[in-house]
Amino acid sequence: MLAETGQGTGQTLDSLVRVAHRVGDAVGSVIDGKAEAVRLALTVLLAEGHVLIEDVPGVGKTMLAKSLGRSTECTVRRIQFTPDLLPSDVTGVSAYNQERREFEFKPGPIFANIVVGDEINRASPKTQSALLECMEERQVTVDGTTYALTPPFMVIATQNPVEMEGTYPLPEAQRDRFTARISMGYPSPEAELEMIDTHGSSSPLDELEPVADAADVRSLIAAVRRVHMAEALKEYVIRLVGETRATPDLRLGASPRATLHLLRASRARAALDGRDFVIPDDVQALAGPVLAHRLLPSAEAIVARRTPEQVLADIVERVPLPSLR
């Protein structure tokens, strides 16, 4: 296991890459043909963020979330979001103890290192809002008392597209708290054939063994924080985000929180490649997953059938790259 202190930057990054590859290989043994989705989930974990996995039913959204949790030997709790789920079912509740004659707090499933929120958009907006404080401030307030969540803390939420029957669209404040959105997509014929062979008789998830623990993840997060990002690249990120607020194709651009998330995710991606510095490719590769789900198209863009992803791709193409020395 990694030591949390006393390591040089090079040694820490080397350890980061080895541990990350082990986790990625472990998750990849369960999720066939989705290496990019697995890599993005790892990037978000090391960037201290949360990930939204959005796609149609049956493409492996929940399996990806559960396999990531199991491979890291962190505490994992699953919340099945339903229309009748209450906020207290997520955060916990204060119950009266007759023996002690006082109220005591019963923690909810949000008190875990990795929380799998399955089909989050099937819960009511009231219940969805129970996650707002948890995701941003990593704490829970119940009956006026605040309880800290133990790091690492990550919410991996899955949802079906809004067009599917029986779903509620996520509020913008909720979507903005997710560092990145992953779309799984259907597997290739080769990957689906391999899935039939590996999943046909038993579930590979049952045989998945942890390859890291919570202390490892905390060490990796600390290493990512030390990855250097040049001032010119920071200004480049600000220009990209600023363009989303200025373009007439979007009625809601990216927030300052999105700027921070893009910066942190870029550092994590650089670290996964074994670099202690960020390059423009890191920012460009993550601009779509980190920013697109926060953007709302204007009425004109909807009529022209221009999606936020297309608008963002145009912005990335036209904003000049920074000059790094």
ZAMARGU-4260 file (C-alpha; in steps of 0.2 Angstrom, whole numbers, plus 5000, padded with zeros to 4 digits):
<rodrens>
0) 5000/5000/5000 | 5005/5018/4997 | 5012/5029/5011 | 5002/5045/5013 | 5018/5056/5016
5) 5037/5056/5013 | 5037/5051/4995 | 5045/5061/4981 | 5034/5067/4967 | 5042/5055/4954
10) 5040/5040/4965 | 5022/5045/4970 | 5017/5047/4952 | 5025/5030/4947 | 5015/5022/4961
15) 4999/5032/4955 | 5001/5025/4938 | 5004/5007/4944 | 4989/5007/4956 | 4977/5016/4944
20) 4982/5003/4930 | 4978/4989/4943 | 4961/4997/4947 | 4958/5000/4928 | 4962/4982/4924
25) 4951/4975/4938 | 4936/4986/4932 | 4940/4982/4914 | 4938/4963/4918 | 4920/4966/4922
30) 4916/4980/4909 | 4920/4973/4892 | 4925/4985/4878 | 4923/5001/4888 | 4941/5007/4892
35) 4937/5025/4889 | 4923/5025/4901 | 4933/5016/4914 | 4947/5028/4912 | 4936/5043/4914
40) 4928/5036/4930 | 4945/5034/4937 | 4950/5052/4932 | 4935/5058/4941 | 4939/5048/4957
45) 4956/5055/4958 | 4950/5073/4955 | 4939/5071/4970 | 4923/5073/4960 | 4907/5064/4956
50) 4901/5055/4940 | 4885/5054/4931 | 4883/5039/4920 | 4869/5042/4908 | 4862/5030/4895
55) 4848/5018/4891 | 4845/5003/4902 | 4855/4987/4901 | 4872/4994/4895 | 4882/4992/4911
60) 4880/5008/4921 | 4877/5000/4938 | 4890/4987/4934 | 4903/5000/4931 | 4899/5009/4947
65) 4899/4993/4958 | 4915/4986/4950 | 4924/5003/4953 | 4919/5002/4971 | 4923/4984/4974
70) 4941/4985/4966 | 4946/4999/4978 | 4940/4991/4994 | 4932/5006/4999 | 4915/5006/5008
75) 4902/5005/4995 | 4883/5008/4998 | 4870/5008/4985 | 4854/5018/4985 | 4840/5013/4973
80) 4831/5029/4969 | 4812/5027/4967 | 4798/5039/4967 | 4793/5036/4985 | 4811/5038/4992
85) 4813/5051/5006 | 4828/5063/5009 | 4830/5054/5026 | 4832/5038/5017 | 4847/5045/5010
90) 4855/5055/5023 | 4849/5047/5039 | 4837/5051/5053 | 4838/5056/5072 | 4828/5042/5081
95) 4823/5042/5100 | 4833/5029/5110 | 4821/5024/5124 | 4835/5016/5134 | 4846/5031/5134
100) 4831/5043/5134 | 4839/5054/5120 | 4839/5056/5101 | 4853/5047/5092 | 4858/5049/5074
105) 4856/5034/5062 | 4867/5037/5047 | 4860/5034/5030 | 4868/5025/5015 | 4876/5042/5010
110) 4890/5038/5024 | 4901/5028/5013 | 4917/5031/5002 | 4908/5027/4986 | 4889/5029/4985
115) 4880/5021/4970 | 4864/5031/4966 | 4855/5019/4954 | 4843/5028/4942 | 4844/5044/4952
120) 4831/5053/4940 | 4817/5041/4946 | 4817/5050/4963 | 4807/5066/4966 | 4817/5083/4965
125) 4815/5084/4984 | 4824/5068/4987 | 4837/5072/4973 | 4841/5089/4983 | 4846/5078/4998
130) 4863/5075/4989 | 4867/5094/4986 | 4876/5097/5002 | 4884/5080/5002 | 4892/5081/4985
135) 4898/5099/4987 | 4903/5101/5005 | 4905/5082/5009 | 4895/5084/5025 | 4877/5080/5030
140) 4866/5091/5041 | 4852/5083/5050 | 4841/5092/5064 | 4854/5106/5065 | 4869/5095/5068
145) 4882/5093/5054 | 4891/5076/5051 | 4907/5075/5040 | 4909/5062/5027 | 4925/5052/5027
150) 4936/5054/5012 | 4937/5048/4999 | 4919/5052/4995 | 4912/5049/4978 | 4894/5048/4971
155) 4892/5038/4955 | 4875/5041/4949 | 4866/5032/4935 | 4851/5038/4925 | 4841/5034/4910
160) 4838/5047/4897 | 4825/5060/4902 | 4814/5054/4888 | 4811/5037/4896 | 4795/5035/4905
165) 4794/5038/4924 | 4809/5050/4926 | 4812/5067/4933 | 4825/5079/4925 | 4839/5083/4937
170) 4839/5101/4943 | 4853/5111/4936 | 4861/5113/4953 | 4862/5094/4954 | 4869/5092/4937
175) 4882/5105/4940 | 4889/5095/4955 | 4894/5081/4944 | 4912/5083/4938 | 4909/5073/4922
180) 4895/5063/4913 | 4899/5046/4905 | 4888/5039/4891 | 4891/5020/4890 | 4884/5016/4873
185) 4881/4999/4866 | 4896/4987/4865 | 4904/4982/4849 | 4899/4965/4842 | 4916/4958/4848
190) 4914/4965/4865 | 4896/4959/4866 | 4902/4942/4861 | 4915/4942/4875 | 4902/4948/4887
195) 4891/4933/4883 | 4906/4921/4886 | 4911/4929/4903 | 4894/4934/4910 | 4884/4919/4903
200) 4887/4907/4917 | 4892/4918/4931 | 4895/4937/4936 | 4914/4942/4935 | 4909/4955/4949
205) 4908/4941/4961 | 4926/4936/4958 | 4933/4954/4958 | 4946/4956/4971 | 4951/4973/4978
210) 4968/4980/4972 | 4968/4996/4982 | 4961/5003/4998 | 4954/5020/5004 | 4971/5025/5010
215) 4978/5022/4993 | 4965/5033/4985 | 4968/5047/4997 | 4987/5046/4993 | 4983/5046/4974
220) 4972/5061/4977 | 4986/5070/4986 | 4998/5066/4972 | 4985/5073/4959 | 4984/5090/4969
225) 5003/5092/4966 | 5002/5091/4947 | 5008/5107/4939 | 4997/5117/4928 | 5004/5132/4919
230) 4996/5149/4920 | 4993/5150/4902 | 4983/5133/4903 | 4973/5140/4917 | 4969/5155/4906
235) 4965/5144/4892 | 4952/5135/4903 | 4944/5151/4908 | 4943/5156/4890 | 4934/5140/4886
240) 4922/5142/4900 | 4919/5160/4896 | 4914/5156/4878 | 4900/5145/4884 | 4893/5160/4893
245) 4895/5171/4878 | 4889/5161/4864 | 4871/5164/4858 | 4868/5145/4856 | 4868/5143/4874
250) 4856/5150/4887 | 4865/5143/4901 | 4884/5142/4901 | 4897/5133/4912 | 4898/5139/4930
255) 4914/5144/4940 | 4912/5127/4948 | 4914/5119/4931 | 4930/5129/4929 | 4937/5121/4945
260) 4931/5103/4940 | 4939/5105/4923 | 4956/5110/4931 | 4956/5096/4943 | 4951/5083/4931
265) 4965/5089/4919 | 4977/5086/4933 | 4971/5069/4936 | 4972/5064/4918 | 4989/5070/4917
270) 4994/5060/4932 | 4986/5044/4925 | 4998/5047/4910 | 5013/5048/4922 | 5015/5066/4920
275) 5017/5079/4934 | 5011/5093/4922 | 4996/5096/4912 | 4996/5099/4893 | 4982/5106/4882
280) 4977/5089/4876 | 4971/5085/4894 | 4960/5100/4894 | 4953/5097/4876 | 4949/5078/4880
285) 4940/5082/4896 | 4930/5098/4890 | 4916/5088/4883 | 4913/5075/4898 | 4916/5089/4911
290) 4906/5104/4903 | 4893/5097/4891 | 4880/5091/4904 | 4879/5108/4912 | 4875/5118/4897
295) 4857/5122/4891 | 4854/5126/4872 | 4845/5142/4867 | 4828/5141/4858 | 4837/5145/4842
300) 4850/5130/4844 | 4835/5119/4848 | 4826/5124/4832 | 4843/5121/4822 | 4845/5104/4831
305) 4862/5109/4838 | 4866/5100/4854 | 4877/5107/4868 | 4890/5094/4863 | 4891/5101/4846
310) 4891/5119/4852 | 4905/5115/4864 | 4915/5106/4851 | 4914/5121/4840 | 4921/5132/4855
315) 4935/5120/4858 | 4940/5121/4840 | 4940/5140/4838 | 4948/5145/4855 | 4966/5146/4851
320) 4978/5135/4861 | 4989/5143/4874 | 5008/5146/4870 | 5018/5136/4882 | 5036/5139/4885
</rodrens>
